[in-house]
Amino acid sequence: MDIVTSQMLRRALPLFTALAVSVLVLTVGSILYLGREIFVPFALGILLSFILAPIVIKLQKHRVPRILAVSIAMVTATALILALGFAIAMQISALVGEIPTYRITVQQKIESLSESAQASGNGPWSRAVRSLEGMAEDFQNLGAPAANPAATTASPATVAAPQPIPVVVQNQDSILSTAMAVIGPLLSPLATFGIVIVFAIFILLQKEDLRNRFIRLAGTDDLQQTTAAIDDAAHRLSRLLLFQLGINALFGVVTATGLWFLGVPSPILWGILGGVLRFIPYVGGFVGAGLPMLLAFAVDPGWSMVIWTAVLYIGAEALLSNVVEPILYGHSTGLSPVAILLAATVWTLLWGAVGLILATPLTICLVVLGRHVPRLEFIDVMLGDRPALMPQQIFYQRMLAGAPEEAAEQAREFLRERELATYYDEVALEGLRIAHEDVARFAVKEDRLDTLRASTLRLVDSLKGVGVAGASRHRAGKAKHLTAEAAAAVDAAGPDQAATRIVQRREDLAPEWRGETPVICLSGANALDEAVTAMLAQVLNRHGLGTRHVSLAEMRRNPPSREDAQGVALVCLSFIEPLSTVHLRQAVRQVHRVAPGARIMVGIWRQRDPAMLQDLKRRVHADALVTTLNSALAAALELSKGRSSVPVREDQRPKPEPEDATKVEAAAPVAA
């Protein structure tokens, strides 16, 4: 009975976990929603402290005391915020007074559009014009005195007769009541602003103490690593938010200046609004163009102001997104597009319009912490823009799914920064090693194995001729233009090896290497051997060594003669994992019988212990034994030089083994 109960509990554990996570999410969401009056100022204070932290640190480096540095930063920030608020209030007041003067222009444009809509019939254009007419009526009523409901129902005679205006004498309000009526609506925003300032001041003053407390919560198993990670995360986050603030401010200045030159009323208001809305990802800059374009429609009798306003916003957004932002911090903020949209939806639901503005900065904070704190890594996996799988895992998954086109697209991105041999070694070959483990335990077989092999061969074929081997690349600062998957693969791969930058010319090769195909690559019987051997042949061809790829099975079906082996300088035996040492020695002897003057290189692509590899090289009598395509390329290039390309002497050829020793060796695989 206890065994049955424990089994039922184990089966129900995932359900209980899901329920617990759901309850936790709902609880946290409810707390954030109900406590938004507290959490919104606190979040704003945290973001303001992150923005001001680099300024405070810079002042402290110049021997300014922390309290004074924090005071200077906060006074400057407060003055700027109040100045912006005052400018917004003045611009809105002036705009409200000018709106009624635009009625005639709006009416004339609507009438011209109505005439064209009537000529076009009852299509989408006419319906859109009718909607504009309704908006124009509302626009014309702005600033007009409210109509008397009784006057609308009275007779014409009654309407024509002037009515006396009653005079009601009331007690004069006190000066204090009048002041409260004016100041009352401002008390809540001012109180929120004061709380934000207080939070930011104390966060900046108690930065180290708060960091230590967070380290204690994150875990003290590796204090040095955790401290370094949190300091690095705080530094990166501060720079990112400061750069975003600066770029959005630049967007506001550019658009406000352009609107001023175009003659659009209240350009400062629209510049500030555009800079704030640009914190909304993807669409914020374009949303900020809506009201200025509507106002340009009302002000200008023609259409040039509307068109130039649209051109101004599109040009400013394109310039900042594609030129300025990549130079400062790259195209990506570290969030996936889905995470940005999800964050905008959730934070707007919780905190309204303020949550929409704060969605991206707050989510960036969470992702940066998840990237540096192991216990919060799940946040980076869920919301970050870095691939959830390692590059070799992504490669293996795409080959299994029969999607080599997707892998080829990522490979082309990778080849903008690294050479083909590096891609094959660090991504493709590592993925095939994972595949070999699954094949060895019979997890991948039959149709799925055929799909894996065929997809890999199609990928190799699609990369034929992509890029130029040995071409110089200006890699500094260029990886930011790559996709997230390609950038992660480049970071994991590291720099190219020296051999990948060498392309041999025919006149630089030894005489026996100047034939059409001086290199023959023989693949083993494993289903994955053919794919790796095709990669090897492509890499050698790419670097000026003519190479042909055949399989050992094909060679055994159609045994070549010594005449067929004329001009062969190097034979590469390629195995993911050979069956045994005897199997390797037999293959080497067979090659020596057909091509006695050729050098032999053995590739065992599953990584092994270096000492074991050296012993294996001695036992199989190979000129080179390699485990990566980069090392195979380096060995082939070295052998192709004149001083290395000498025929094998008779005493260097392998001697036949006694029968008993052969049987004993055949029983022990190379992996032993």
C-alpha positions in Angstrom: 0.0 0.0 0.0 2.8 2.4 0.8 4.5 1.6 -2.5 1.3 2.4 -4.4 0.8 5.6 -2.5 4.4 6.7 -3.2 3.9 6.0 -6.9 0.7 8.0 -7.0 2.5 10.9 -5.2 5.3 10.8 -7.7 2.9 10.9 -10.6 1.0 13.8 -9.1 4.1 15.8 -8.2 4.2 17.6 -11.6 0.6 18.6 -11.2 1.2 19.9 -7.6 4.3 21.8 -8.9 2.3 23.5 -11.7 -0.5 24.4 -9.2 2.0 25.8 -6.7 3.7 27.9 -9.5 0.3 29.2 -10.7 -0.7 30.2 -7.1 2.6 31.9 -6.7 2.3 33.9 -9.9 -1.3 34.9 -9.1 -0.2 35.9 -5.6 2.7 38.0 -6.8 0.5 39.6 -9.5 -2.2 40.5 -7.0 0.3 42.0 -4.6 1.8 44.1 -7.4 -1.6 45.2 -8.5 -3.1 46.0 -5.1 0.1 47.7 -3.9 0.8 49.7 -7.1 0.6 53.0 -5.1 3.8 51.8 -3.3 5.5 49.6 -5.9 5.3 52.1 -8.8 7.3 54.8 -6.9 9.7 52.2 -5.7 10.3 50.9 -9.2 10.7 54.4 -10.5 13.2 55.0 -7.7 15.2 51.9 -8.6 15.4 52.9 -12.2 16.3 56.5 -11.4 19.1 55.2 -9.1 20.4 52.9 -11.8 20.5 55.9 -14.2 22.2 58.2 -11.7 24.7 55.5 -10.4 27.3 56.1 -13.1 27.2 59.8 -12.5 27.7 59.3 -8.7 30.5 56.9 -9.3 32.2 59.3 -11.7 32.0 62.1 -9.1 33.3 59.8 -6.4 36.4 59.0 -8.5 37.1 62.7 -8.4 37.2 62.6 -4.6 33.7 64.0 -4.1 32.1 62.7 -0.9 29.3 60.2 -1.6 26.6 62.4 0.1 27.6 65.4 -1.9 27.8 63.3 -5.1 24.3 61.9 -4.5 23.0 65.4 -3.7 24.5 66.8 -6.9 23.0 64.0 -9.0 19.6 64.2 -7.4 19.4 68.0 -7.6 20.3 67.9 -11.3 17.8 65.2 -12.0 15.1 66.9 -10.0 15.7 70.2 -11.8 15.5 68.5 -15.2 12.3 66.7 -14.3 10.6 69.8 -13.0 11.7 71.8 -16.0 10.2 69.2 -18.3 7.0 69.2 -16.3 6.8 73.0 -16.4 7.5 73.0 -20.2 4.8 70.4 -20.7 2.2 72.4 -18.7 3.0 75.6 -20.6 2.9 73.9 -24.0 -0.5 72.3 -23.2 -1.9 75.6 -22.0 -0.8 77.3 -25.2 -2.1 74.5 -27.4 -5.5 74.5 -25.8 -5.9 78.2 -26.5 -4.9 77.8 -30.2 -7.0 74.7 -31.1 -10.3 76.7 -31.9 -8.4 78.7 -34.5 -7.8 75.6 -36.6 -11.5 74.9 -37.3 -11.7 76.5 -40.7 -8.6 74.6 -42.0 -10.0 71.3 -40.7 -13.4 72.0 -42.2 -12.0 72.8 -45.6 -9.9 69.7 -45.7 -12.8 67.5 -44.7 -15.0 69.0 -47.3 -12.4 68.3 -50.0 -12.1 64.8 -48.8 -15.9 64.4 -48.7 -16.1 65.4 -52.4 -13.5 62.9 -53.4 -15.2 60.2 -51.3 -18.6 60.8 -52.8 -17.0 60.5 -56.3 -15.5 57.1 -55.3 -18.8 55.6 -54.0 -19.3 53.6 -50.8 -15.9 52.1 -50.4 -13.4 52.0 -47.6 -12.1 55.4 -48.6 -15.6 57.0 -48.1 -16.1 55.3 -44.8 -12.7 56.5 -43.6 -13.7 60.1 -44.7 -17.0 59.8 -42.8 -15.0 58.8 -39.7 -12.8 61.9 -40.2 -15.9 64.1 -40.5 -17.1 62.8 -37.1 -13.6 63.5 -35.6 -13.7 67.0 -37.2 -17.0 67.8 -35.5 -15.6 66.9 -32.2 -12.5 68.9 -33.0 -14.6 72.0 -33.9 -16.5 71.8 -30.6 -13.3 72.0 -28.6 -13.2 75.3 -26.8 -16.8 76.2 -27.7 -19.3 77.1 -24.9 -21.5 74.3 -23.8 -25.0 74.4 -25.3 -28.1 75.0 -23.1 -30.2 71.8 -23.3 -33.4 73.9 -22.8 -32.5 76.0 -25.8 -32.4 73.0 -28.1 -36.0 72.1 -27.4 -37.5 75.6 -27.3 -39.5 77.1 -30.2 -37.8 79.4 -32.7 -39.6 82.4 -31.2 -38.3 81.5 -27.8 -34.8 81.1 -29.1 -34.8 84.4 -30.8 -35.9 86.3 -27.7 -33.0 87.2 -25.5 -33.3 85.9 -22.0 -32.1 87.8 -18.9 -29.1 86.2 -17.2 -29.8 85.7 -13.5 -27.2 86.9 -11.1 -26.5 84.8 -8.0 -24.6 86.3 -5.2 -22.6 83.7 -3.3 -20.2 84.0 -0.4 -16.6 84.6 -1.6 -14.4 81.6 -1.1 -11.4 82.1 1.0 -7.9 82.4 -0.5 -7.0 79.0 1.1 -9.9 77.3 -0.6 -9.0 78.8 -4.0 -5.4 77.7 -3.6 -6.4 74.2 -2.6 -8.7 74.0 -5.7 -5.7 74.8 -7.9 -3.0 72.8 -6.0 -5.2 69.8 -5.2 -4.9 68.0 -8.5 -1.1 68.4 -8.3 -0.7 66.9 -4.8 -0.8 63.3 -5.9 1.8 63.6 -8.7 4.1 65.7 -6.4 3.8 63.2 -3.6 4.7 60.3 -6.0 7.6 62.3 -7.3 8.8 63.0 -3.7 8.6 59.3 -2.9 10.6 58.4 -6.0 13.3 60.9 -5.1 13.5 59.6 -1.5 13.8 56.0 -2.7 16.5 56.9 -5.2 18.5 58.8 -2.6 18.5 56.0 -0.1 19.3 53.3 -2.7 22.3 55.3 -3.9 23.5 55.9 -0.3 23.0 52.3 0.8 24.2 50.7 -2.4 26.8 48.3 -0.8 24.4 47.3 2.0 21.6 46.5 -0.4 24.1 44.6 -2.6 25.3 42.5 0.4 21.7 41.7 1.4 20.9 40.6 -2.2 24.1 38.4 -2.2 22.9 36.8 1.0 19.5 36.0 -0.7 21.2 34.8 -3.9 23.6 32.5 -2.1 27.0 32.7 -0.5 28.4 29.4 -1.8 30.8 31.3 -4.1 31.0 34.8 -2.6 33.6 36.1 -5.0 31.7 35.0 -8.1 28.4 36.2 -6.9 29.8 39.6 -5.9 31.5 40.0 -9.3 28.4 39.0 -11.1 26.1 41.4 -9.3 28.6 44.3 -9.7 28.9 43.5 -13.4 25.1 43.2 -13.8 24.6 46.6 -12.0 27.2 48.3 -14.1 25.9 46.9 -17.4 22.3 47.8 -16.4 23.2 51.3 -15.4 25.0 51.9 -18.7 22.2 50.4 -20.7 19.5 52.5 -19.0 21.6 55.6 -19.2 22.2 55.0 -22.9 18.5 54.4 -23.5 17.7 57.6 -21.7 20.2 59.6 -23.7 19.1 58.1 -27.0 15.4 58.8 -26.3 16.3 62.3 -25.2 18.2 62.8 -28.5 15.1 61.5 -30.3 13.0 64.1 -28.5 15.4 66.9 -29.3 15.6 66.0 -33.0 11.9 65.6 -33.5 11.2 68.8 -31.5 13.7 70.8 -33.6 12.3 69.4 -36.8 8.7 70.2 -35.8 9.7 73.7 -34.9 11.2 74.2 -38.4 8.1 72.7 -40.0 5.9 75.1 -38.0 3.9 72.5 -36.0 2.6 74.1 -32.8 4.0 73.1 -29.4 7.1 71.2 -30.7 8.6 70.9 -27.2 5.5 69.0 -26.0 5.7 66.5 -28.9 9.5 66.1 -28.4 9.1 65.2 -24.8 6.1 62.9 -25.5 8.1 61.2 -28.3 11.1 60.7 -26.1 9.0 59.1 -23.3 6.9 57.0 -25.6 10.1 55.6 -27.2 10.6 53.5 -24.0 7.8 51.4 -25.5 9.6 48.9 -27.7 9.2 48.8 -31.4 6.2 51.1 -31.7 6.8 53.8 -29.2 8.6 56.2 -31.6 5.9 55.8 -34.2 3.0 56.2 -31.7 4.5 59.5 -30.7 4.1 60.7 -34.3 0.3 60.4 -34.2 -0.7 63.6 -32.5 1.9 65.8 -34.3 0.7 64.5 -37.6 -3.0 65.2 -36.6 -2.0 68.7 -35.5 -0.1 69.3 -38.8 -3.3 68.1 -40.6 -5.3 70.8 -38.8 -2.7 73.6 -39.2 -1.5 73.4 -42.8 -4.1 74.0 -45.6 -2.1 71.7 -47.8 -0.5 68.3 -47.1 3.2 69.0 -47.1 3.4 69.5 -43.3 1.8 66.2 -42.6 4.1 64.4 -45.1 7.2 66.1 -43.8 6.2 65.3 -40.2 5.9 61.6 -41.0 9.3 61.7 -42.8 10.9 63.4 -39.8 9.7 60.7 -37.4 10.5 57.8 -39.7 14.0 59.2 -40.5 14.8 59.9 -36.8 13.7 56.4 -35.7 15.6 54.7 -38.5 18.8 56.7 -37.8 18.8 56.0 -34.1 17.8 52.3 -34.4 20.2 51.4 -37.2 23.2 53.6 -36.5 23.3 55.1 -33.0 22.0 52.2 -31.0 24.3 49.6 -32.6 27.3 51.8 -31.9 26.4 52.3 -28.2 25.0 49.0 -27.0 24.0 46.9 -30.0 20.7 46.2 -31.7 19.4 44.1 -28.8 18.4 45.1 -25.3 18.8 41.5 -24.2 15.1 40.6 -24.4 13.4 38.4 -26.9 10.6 40.1 -28.9 8.0 37.8 -27.4 9.2 38.7 -23.9 9.0 42.4 -24.7 5.4 42.2 -25.9 4.5 39.9 -22.9 6.2 42.3 -20.5 4.4 45.3 -22.0 1.0 43.5 -21.6 1.6 42.3 -18.1 3.0 45.5 -16.7 0.3 47.6 -18.4 -2.4 45.3 -16.8 -0.8 45.7 -13.4 0.2 49.4 -13.4 -1.6 51.0 -16.4 0.2 53.6 -18.6 3.1 53.9 -16.2 3.6 50.1 -16.4 3.7 50.3 -20.2 6.5 52.9 -20.0 8.4 50.9 -17.4 7.8 47.5 -18.9 11.1 47.2 -20.9 13.4 48.7 -18.2 12.0 46.6 -15.5 12.2 43.4 -17.6 15.7 44.2 -18.5 16.6 44.4 -14.8 15.1 41.0 -14.2 16.8 39.4 -17.2 20.2 40.9 -16.3 19.9 39.5 -12.8 18.8 36.1 -14.2 21.9 36.1 -16.4 24.3 36.6 -13.5 22.6 34.9 -10.5 22.3 31.1 -10.9 19.1 30.9 -8.8 17.4 33.3 -11.2 18.6 31.7 -14.4 15.1 30.6 -15.3 14.2 34.3 -15.9 16.9 34.6 -18.5 15.8 31.4 -20.2 12.2 32.6 -20.3 12.7 36.2 -21.2 16.2 36.7 -22.6 17.2 36.8 -26.2 20.0 34.3 -25.9 19.2 30.9 -27.3 17.8 28.4 -24.8 19.9 25.6 -26.2 23.6 25.4 -26.9 24.7 25.9 -30.6 25.6 22.2 -31.0 22.3 21.2 -29.5 20.4 23.5 -31.9 22.4 22.0 -34.8 21.6 18.4 -33.7 17.9 19.3 -33.2 17.6 20.8 -36.7 19.3 17.8 -38.3 16.9 15.5 -36.6 14.0 17.6 -37.6 15.1 17.6 -41.3 15.6 21.4 -41.4 19.1 21.9 -42.8 18.0 25.2 -44.3 17.6 26.8 -40.9 21.1 25.5 -39.8 22.6 26.8 -43.1 21.2 30.3 -42.4 22.7 30.3 -39.0 26.0 28.9 -40.5 26.2 31.8 -43.0 25.8 34.3 -40.2 28.6 32.5 -38.3 30.9 32.5 -41.3 30.7 36.3 -41.4 32.9 36.2 -38.3 34.7 32.8 -38.4 36.0 30.3 -40.9 34.2 27.2 -42.1 36.6 24.8 -40.3 35.8 26.5 -37.0 32.1 26.3 -37.6 32.3 22.6 -38.4 34.5 21.9 -35.3 32.6 24.0 -32.7 29.0 23.5 -33.9 28.5 20.7 -36.4 31.0 18.2 -35.2 30.0 18.8 -31.5 26.4 18.2 -32.6 27.3 15.0 -34.4 29.2 13.8 -31.3 25.9 14.2 -29.3 24.1 12.4 -32.1 26.7 9.6 -31.9 26.0 9.1 -28.3 22.2 8.7 -29.1 23.0 6.4 -31.9 25.2 4.2 -29.7 22.4 3.7 -27.2 19.9 3.1 -30.0 17.9 6.2 -29.2 18.2 7.3 -32.9 17.7 4.6 -35.5 16.1 3.7 -38.9 14.2 6.7 -40.5 15.4 9.2 -38.0 19.0 8.2 -38.5 18.6 8.5 -42.3 17.0 11.9 -41.8 20.0 13.0 -39.6 22.5 11.8 -42.2 20.8 13.2 -45.2 20.2 16.6 -43.5 23.8 16.9 -42.6 24.9 16.2 -46.1 22.5 18.7 -47.5 23.8 21.3 -45.1 27.4 20.6 -46.2 26.4 20.9 -49.8 24.6 24.2 -49.2 27.7 25.7 -47.7 29.8 25.0 -50.7 31.5 28.2 -51.8 30.1 30.4 -49.0 32.6 33.0 -48.0 36.3 33.0 -48.9 38.8 31.0 -46.9 41.6 33.1 -45.4 39.8 36.4 -46.1 40.5 39.1 -43.6 37.6 40.1 -41.4 37.1 43.2 -39.3 35.7 41.3 -36.4 35.9 44.0 -33.7 32.5 45.2 -32.8 30.8 43.3 -35.6 29.2 40.4 -33.7 26.4 42.7 -32.6 25.0 42.6 -36.1 24.5 38.8 -36.0 21.4 37.0 -35.0 21.2 35.8 -31.4 22.0 32.2 -32.3 24.9 33.1 -34.5 26.3 35.5 -31.9 26.1 32.8 -29.2 27.9 30.3 -31.5 30.6 32.8 -32.3 31.1 33.6 -28.6 31.3 29.8 -27.8 33.7 29.1 -30.7 36.5 31.5 -29.8 39.1 32.7 -32.4 40.0 30.8 -35.6 43.2 28.7 -35.6 46.1 29.9 -37.7 45.7 27.2 -40.4 42.2 28.5 -41.3 43.9 31.6 -42.8 46.1 29.7 -45.2 45.1 29.0 -48.8 47.7 27.0 -50.7 48.6 27.9 -54.3 49.4 25.2 -56.7 53.0 26.4 -57.1 53.5 26.3 -53.3 52.7 22.6 -53.1 55.1 19.7 -53.4 55.2 18.2 -56.9 53.1 15.1 -55.9 50.4 17.4 -54.4 49.8 19.4 -57.6 47.4 16.9 -59.2 43.7 17.4 -59.6 42.8 15.4 -56.4 46.0 14.6 -54.4 43.9 13.9 -51.3 41.4 11.1 -50.9 39.1 11.0 -47.9 37.7 7.6 -46.9 34.7 7.5 -44.6 34.0 4.5 -42.3 30.9 2.4 -42.0 29.1 4.5 -39.4 26.1 6.4 -40.7 27.7 9.7 -39.4 31.2 9.0 -40.8 30.1 10.1 -44.3 28.8 13.5 -43.1 32.0 14.3 -41.2 34.1 13.2 -44.1 32.2 15.4 -46.4 33.0 18.3 -44.1 36.6 17.4 -44.1 36.8 17.2 -47.9 35.1 20.5 -48.2 37.5 22.2 -45.8 40.6 20.8 -47.6 39.2 21.8 -51.0 38.5 25.3 -49.6 42.2 25.7 -48.7 43.7 24.7 -52.0 44.1 20.9 -51.6 42.1 19.1 -54.2 40.1 16.4 -52.4 37.7 13.6 -53.3 35.4 11.8 -50.9 34.7 8.1 -51.1 33.6 5.4 -48.5 35.5 2.4 -47.4 32.6 0.2 -48.4 32.6 1.7 -51.9 36.3 1.1 -52.2 35.9 -2.5 -51.1 33.1 -3.1 -53.6 35.3 -1.6 -56.4 38.9 -2.1 -55.3 41.2 0.5 -57.0 44.4 -0.5 -58.6 47.8 1.1 -58.2 47.3 2.9 -61.4 44.1 4.4 -60.0 46.1 5.7 -57.0 48.6 7.5 -59.1 48.8 11.2 -58.0 47.4 10.5 -54.6 49.6 12.1 -51.9 47.4 11.8 -48.8 44.7 9.4 -47.8 42.4 10.5 -44.8 40.6 7.8 -43.0 37.6 9.3 -41.2 35.7 7.7 -38.3 33.4 9.1 -35.7 34.6 6.1 -33.7 36.3 3.1 -35.2 35.3 -0.4 -34.3 38.7 -1.4 -32.9 42.4 -0.9 -33.3 42.6 -3.9 -35.6 40.0 -2.3 -37.8 42.1 0.8 -38.1 45.3 -1.2 -38.9 43.6 -3.2 -41.5 42.3 0.0 -43.2 45.8 1.5 -43.1 47.4 -1.7 -44.6 44.8 -1.7 -47.3 45.6 1.9 -48.2 49.4 1.1 -48.3 48.8 -1.8 -50.6 47.0 0.4 -53.1 48.9 3.7 -52.7 52.3 2.8 -51.2 53.7 6.4 -51.7 50.8 8.2 -50.0 50.8 9.6 -46.5 48.0 8.5 -44.2 46.1 10.7 -41.8 43.5 9.1 -39.4 40.6 11.2 -38.1 38.8 10.0 -35.0 36.3 12.7 -34.4 35.1 11.7 -31.0 37.4 13.4 -28.5 39.8 11.2 -26.6 42.6 11.3 -24.2 45.8 12.8 -25.8 48.0 10.1 -24.4 45.7 7.4 -25.8 45.7 9.1 -29.2 49.5 9.2 -29.4 49.7 5.5 -28.5 47.0 4.7 -31.1 49.0 6.7 -33.8 52.1 4.7 -33.1 50.2 1.4 -33.2 48.4 2.1 -36.5 51.5 3.6 -38.2 49.7 6.8 -39.4 51.5 10.0 -40.4 49.0 12.0 -38.4 46.1 11.3 -36.1 43.6 14.1 -35.6 40.3 14.7 -33.7 39.2 18.1 -35.2 38.9 19.5 -38.7 41.2 22.4 -37.7 43.9 20.0 -36.7 43.3 17.9 -39.8 43.7 21.0 -42.0 46.9 22.0 -40.2 48.3 18.5 -40.6 47.4 18.3 -44.3 48.9 21.8 -45.0 52.1 20.7 -43.2 52.3 17.5 -45.2 51.7 19.3 -48.5 55.0 21.2 -48.1 57.9 19.9 -50.1 60.0 18.9 -47.1 57.2 16.8 -45.6 55.9 15.1 -48.7 58.4 12.2 -49.0 57.4 8.6 -49.8 57.0 6.1 -47.0 60.1 3.9 -46.6 59.8 0.2 -46.7 60.8 -0.2 -43.0 58.0 2.3 -42.0 55.3 0.2 -43.5 53.2 -1.9 -41.0 54.2 -5.5 -40.5 51.6 -8.3 -40.4 50.7 -9.3 -36.9 50.6 -12.8 -35.5 47.2 -14.5 -35.7 46.9 -14.8 -31.9 47.7 -11.1 -31.3 45.2 -10.0 -33.9 42.5 -12.0 -32.2 43.3 -10.5 -28.8 43.4 -6.9 -30.2 40.2 -7.3 -32.2 38.4 -8.0 -29.0 39.4 -4.7 -27.4 37.7 -1.6 -29.0 39.5 1.7 -29.2 37.3 3.2 -26.5 38.7 0.7 -24.0 
